[in-house]
């Protein structure tokens, strides 16, 4: 498919886009993190700078978006960074190439976020390599403002939809064996699902729940996450949150989490973050990988956490053709409100800072149509 915009407004395709000199043409399957490391090194940037700035990028950040951009550059005969000579790359040329790429993909974009993420992927690359602030360019900002009106961000679920009942998961585990008699796989599913319906995290949060900062107290657990979305990928811990024990030990999320952590604390469980971040993961793979003939269990990611939760939802009778693992953030928080917990407490546990965001995208409680009374919430 050809770009709908006029290519005459952009710099011509770089003639040295495969010569092997200067900035290399990134391979199609490489990640943005890999490409930036190679290009920054080729550009002669200090090793200290490279190590520091790349800490702001997660391994798979903008993976599909950056690959789409490289695929478009390849089809158009363009260098993803304009040309192989960094000294000849101008901010104007970078902006024009970005605008042509956005013009090309716009007709296929089905959501506000997906289009914006493609823009952000390219902007991030040029910002770290060349120091260009394309995202702050008036024309780019005007385009994004207009796009927000053409394709506004919409809630995944309608405002009047009735969420699935997280109590079904509690009922399911109440009919199963005690923790000591569950397999490690069953205990992993139990600990994750009971913790999720009680604290309504993102699936990505479960993947960065910190094992080494867990504090199991007499009647509760205190926990932290590492580098979550609201921290904007800054490598630090969230503030601590607390989760009290349940009156029923068999379905207590604190007890299940403690028993799971104890069971997965052996030497075969390599809980340390594989990407060098300073924390130990809670949830570990169910199948080992073998290193020099030795079985090793490694941390799981957000997709595995989502799949485990979806499995439990399915076992509990939730219609998983409609609801995915990530819906627990909406279902759990809405249930908490319906049970009489204050908005402040629910938003604190779920780490929402905006009442408007919570109300529009997540609050599906029976009271969701009611505005908070004056004095009932400090976040209204």
C-alpha positions as a printed Julia matrix, in Angstrom:
380×3 Matrix{Float64}:
   0.0     0.0    0.0
   1.36    3.39  -0.89
   1.36    6.27   1.53
  -1.51    8.64   0.85
   0.58   11.74   1.55
   2.83   13.33  -1.04
   6.38   12.02  -0.74
   7.71   15.21  -2.29
   7.36   16.91   1.09
   9.79   14.48   2.69
  13.48   13.91   2.09
  14.22   11.37  -0.63
  15.01    7.8    0.41
  18.55    7.56   1.69
  20.92    6.26  -0.97
  23.23    4.77   1.65
  20.48    2.88   3.48
  22.27   -0.4    3.16
  25.86    0.5    2.56
  27.02   -0.87   5.92
  28.73    2.4    6.88
  27.64    4.72   9.66
  24.25    4.04  11.25
  23.23    0.51  10.23
  19.8    -0.34   8.86
  18.18   -2.24  11.73
  17.06   -5.79  11.11
  13.31   -6.2   10.79
  12.92   -8.56  13.76
  15.16   -6.67  16.2
  13.61   -4.67  19.03
  13.76   -0.92  19.52
  16.05   -1.46  22.51
  18.49   -3.52  20.44
  18.45   -1.05  17.55
  19.06    1.93  19.8
  21.98    0.25  21.55
  23.69   -0.55  18.25
  23.06    2.89  16.72
  24.06    4.81  19.84
  27.29    2.84  19.98
  27.91    3.4   16.26
  27.27    7.12  16.74
  30.05    7.22  19.31
  27.89    8.03  22.33
  29.57    7.36  25.71
  28.91    3.95  27.18
  27.63    5.54  30.39
  25.02    7.51  28.46
  23.91    4.45  26.52
  23.51    2.34  29.65
  21.56    5.04  31.45
  19.14    6.14  28.73
  18.3     2.6   27.72
  17.16    1.93  31.28
  14.09    3.97  30.34
  13.17    1.38  27.7
  11.67   -1.99  28.51
  12.81   -4.95  26.44
   9.61   -5.15  24.41
   8.61   -1.49  24.5
   6.82   -0.56  21.25
   7.95   -3.87  19.73
   5.18   -4.26  17.13
   4.92   -0.52  16.47
   8.64   -0.13  15.81
   8.62   -3.22  13.58
   5.76   -1.74  11.55
   7.79    1.44  11.06
  10.85   -0.5    9.91
   8.72   -2.57   7.55
   7.33    0.64   6.02
  10.83    2.1    5.68
  11.97   -1.08   3.98
   9.09   -0.98   1.49
   9.76    2.7    0.73
  13.54    2.29   0.49
  14.1     4.6    3.44
  16.56    4.43   6.31
  14.66    4.31   9.64
  16.99    7.06  10.9
  16.91    9.05   7.61
  20.46    8.18   6.56
  23.56    6.43   7.83
  25.36    9.68   8.67
  24.05   10.98  11.99
  25.47   14.44  11.29
  23.21   14.75   8.24
  20.0    13.8   10.04
  17.82   16.87  10.58
  14.8    17.27  12.8
  12.75   18.49   9.83
  13.57   15.36   7.83
  12.74   13.14  10.79
   9.41   14.87  11.31
   8.46   14.59   7.64
   9.32   10.91   7.57
   7.27   10.34  10.71
   4.3    12.16   9.21
   4.46   10.08   6.04
   4.55    6.9    8.1
   1.58    8.01  10.2
  -0.3     8.93   7.02
   0.37    5.43   5.69
  -0.88    3.55   8.76
  -3.77    5.83   9.72
  -6.46    4.1    7.6
  -5.74    0.78   9.32
  -5.78    2.11  12.88
  -8.79    0.93  14.87
  -8.08    2.65  18.17
  -6.75    5.93  19.52
  -4.0     4.27  21.55
  -2.66    2.05  18.78
  -2.08    4.99  16.44
  -0.53    7.08  19.22
   1.83    4.25  20.17
   3.18    4.08  16.62
   3.93    7.78  16.84
   5.54    7.39  20.24
   7.77    4.53  19.07
   9.36    6.66  16.34
   9.53    9.75  18.54
  11.28    7.78  21.27
  13.9     6.47  18.85
  14.78    9.91  17.45
  14.72   11.5   20.91
  17.29    9.08  22.35
  19.5     8.91  19.26
  19.34   12.49  17.97
  17.82   14.53  20.79
  14.8    15.49  18.65
  11.55   16.26  20.46
   9.2    15.22  17.67
   6.39   14.53  20.09
   6.4    18.21  21.09
   6.35   19.49  17.52
   3.25   21.73  17.01
   2.2    19.9   13.85
   2.56   16.45  15.41
   0.67   17.6   18.52
  -2.07   19.1   16.36
  -2.38   15.81  14.49
  -2.69   13.85  17.74
  -5.27   16.32  19.07
  -7.3    15.91  15.89
  -6.94   12.14  16.01
  -8.28   12.15  19.58
 -11.46   13.65  18.15
 -11.6    11.34  15.15
 -11.0     8.21  17.22
 -11.42    9.03  20.94
 -10.19    6.58  23.55
 -13.12    4.36  24.53
 -13.66    2.05  27.49
 -13.17   -1.63  26.7
 -16.53   -2.35  28.31
 -19.73   -0.29  28.09
 -20.64    1.87  31.07
 -23.85   -0.05  31.72
 -22.38   -3.55  31.46
 -22.61   -5.77  34.53
 -19.13   -7.07  35.41
 -18.44  -10.72  36.16
 -18.59  -11.69  39.81
 -15.17  -12.14  41.41
 -16.94  -14.09  44.16
 -17.09  -17.03  41.74
 -13.32  -17.42  42.12
 -13.61  -17.46  45.9
 -16.34  -20.11  45.64
 -14.2   -22.22  43.32
 -11.17  -22.3   45.62
 -13.35  -22.95  48.66
 -14.25  -26.32  47.1
 -10.66  -27.33  46.33
  -8.02  -28.95  48.54
  -6.08  -27.02  51.16
  -2.91  -25.26  50.03
  -0.59  -28.03  51.22
  -2.42  -30.57  49.07
  -2.47  -28.49  45.88
   0.12  -28.97  43.15
   2.52  -26.1   42.57
   0.6   -25.23  39.41
  -2.7   -25.14  41.3
  -1.18  -23.1   44.12
   0.28  -20.62  41.62
  -3.14  -20.17  40.01
  -4.78  -19.82  43.41
  -2.3   -17.3   44.81
  -2.4   -15.16  41.67
  -6.18  -15.18  41.25
  -7.05  -14.46  44.9
  -4.44  -11.69  45.04
  -5.75  -10.21  41.77
  -9.42  -10.06  42.78
  -8.39   -8.45  46.09
  -6.02   -5.79  44.73
  -7.22   -5.39  41.08
  -3.79   -4.93  39.44
  -2.89   -4.75  35.77
  -1.56   -8.03  34.43
   1.76   -6.27  33.85
   1.78   -5.38  37.56
   1.5    -9.01  38.61
   4.6    -9.72  36.53
   6.57   -7.14  38.56
   5.19   -7.92  42.0
   8.29   -7.84  44.19
   9.05  -10.99  46.2
  11.9    -9.48  48.2
   9.77   -6.6   49.53
   6.84   -8.76  50.69
   6.2    -8.4   54.41
   3.97  -11.09  55.89
   2.6    -9.71  59.14
   0.33  -11.32  61.73
  -2.84  -10.2   60.01
  -1.81   -8.88  56.6
   0.8    -8.63  53.87
   2.5    -5.48  52.65
   3.62   -5.51  49.04
   5.23   -3.38  46.35
   5.52   -3.48  42.57
   8.56   -2.42  40.54
   8.47    0.03  37.62
   4.73    0.03  36.96
   2.87    2.1   34.37
   2.15    5.04  36.66
   5.87    5.32  37.39
   6.39    5.86  33.65
   8.91    3.0   33.52
  11.17    4.71  36.06
  13.08    1.84  37.71
  11.87    2.14  41.28
   9.34    0.56  43.62
   5.8     1.73  44.15
   4.79    2.78  47.63
   3.71   -0.12  49.82
   0.12   -1.33  49.86
  -1.5    -3.6   52.43
  -3.83   -6.58  52.08
  -5.49   -8.02  55.22
  -5.98  -11.72  55.83
  -9.37  -13.25  55.14
 -11.42  -14.75  57.96
 -11.44  -18.03  56.02
  -7.91  -19.43  55.76
  -8.83  -21.68  52.82
  -9.59  -18.73  50.54
  -7.26  -16.19  52.13
  -5.16  -14.41  49.47
  -2.43  -13.63  52.01
  -2.1   -17.25  53.12
  -2.12  -18.52  49.53
   0.55  -16.02  48.54
   2.73  -16.87  51.54
   2.46  -20.62  50.91
   3.26  -20.14  47.21
   6.32  -18.0   47.95
   7.59  -20.56  50.44
   7.12  -23.4   47.97
   8.96  -21.59  45.18
  11.93  -20.43  47.24
  14.31  -23.28  46.4
  17.56  -22.93  44.49
  15.94  -24.11  41.25
  13.75  -21.0   41.24
  15.72  -18.1   39.76
  13.53  -15.29  41.03
  15.9   -12.41  40.26
  14.79  -10.21  37.4
  16.42  -11.5   34.19
  16.78   -7.97  32.79
  18.96   -6.69  35.62
  16.3    -4.76  37.51
  16.9    -4.85  41.27
  14.08   -7.07  42.52
  12.9   -10.68  42.73
   9.71  -11.81  41.0
   6.87  -13.58  42.79
   5.3   -15.67  40.05
   7.47  -18.32  38.43
   7.18  -20.57  35.4
   5.49  -23.94  35.79
   7.87  -25.7   33.41
  11.65  -25.56  33.83
  14.3   -24.73  31.3
  17.47  -26.76  31.43
  20.85  -25.12  31.82
  23.77  -27.56  31.68
  21.32  -30.32  32.53
  19.96  -28.48  35.59
  16.26  -27.62  35.78
  15.66  -23.9   36.34
  12.37  -22.07  36.82
  12.25  -18.44  35.67
   9.87  -15.49  36.2
   6.74  -15.26  34.07
   5.51  -12.21  32.17
   2.19  -10.41  31.94
   0.77  -12.69  29.24
   1.31  -15.77  31.4
  -0.26  -14.01  34.39
  -3.27  -13.13  32.25
  -3.55  -16.71  30.99
  -3.41  -18.15  34.52
  -6.15  -15.8   35.67
  -8.25  -16.57  32.61
  -7.87  -20.29  33.38
  -9.22  -19.76  36.9
 -12.06  -17.61  35.58
 -12.97  -20.41  33.18
 -12.86  -23.05  35.95
 -15.06  -20.79  38.07
 -17.77  -20.43  35.45
 -16.93  -16.97  34.08
 -17.61  -16.57  30.36
 -14.05  -16.17  29.06
 -15.28  -15.6   25.51
 -16.28  -12.14  26.78
 -13.97  -11.5   29.72
 -10.17  -11.61  29.65
  -7.7   -11.7   32.51
  -7.23   -7.94  32.47
 -10.92   -7.4   33.25
 -10.2    -8.24  36.89
  -9.14   -4.62  37.37
 -12.66   -3.5   36.56
 -14.51   -6.43  38.16
 -12.54   -6.42  41.42
 -12.73   -2.69  42.03
 -16.44   -2.55  41.17
 -17.16   -5.42  43.58
 -15.25   -3.62  46.32
 -17.38   -0.51  45.86
 -20.58   -2.56  45.89
 -19.48   -4.11  49.18
 -19.18   -0.67  50.76
 -15.48    0.13  50.5
 -14.79    3.82  50.01
 -13.69    5.2   46.66
 -10.49    6.51  48.23
  -9.49    3.06  49.48
 -10.33    1.34  46.18
  -8.41    3.91  44.14
  -5.46    3.7   46.52
  -5.22   -0.09  46.33
  -5.59   -0.02  42.54
  -3.22    2.96  42.26
  -5.57    5.21  40.3
  -4.84    8.92  40.62
  -7.7    10.23  38.46
 -11.34    9.92  39.47
 -12.38   10.63  35.88
 -10.27    7.78  34.48
 -11.5     5.36  37.14
 -15.13    6.37  36.65
 -15.03    6.2   32.86
 -12.97    3.09  32.26
 -13.25    0.89  35.36
 -16.13    1.68  37.7
 -18.99   -0.65  36.79
 -20.44   -0.96  40.29
 -24.15   -0.54  40.93
 -23.27    2.88  42.33
 -21.26    3.94  39.26
 -23.91    6.42  38.17
 -23.72    8.26  41.49
 -21.4    11.2   41.96
 -19.38   11.08  45.19
 -20.77   13.1   48.06
 -18.83   16.16  49.12
 -16.22   15.02  51.61
 -16.5    11.34  50.69
 -13.45   11.37  48.44
 -10.43   13.6   48.15
 -10.01   12.62  44.51
 -13.37   13.69  43.11
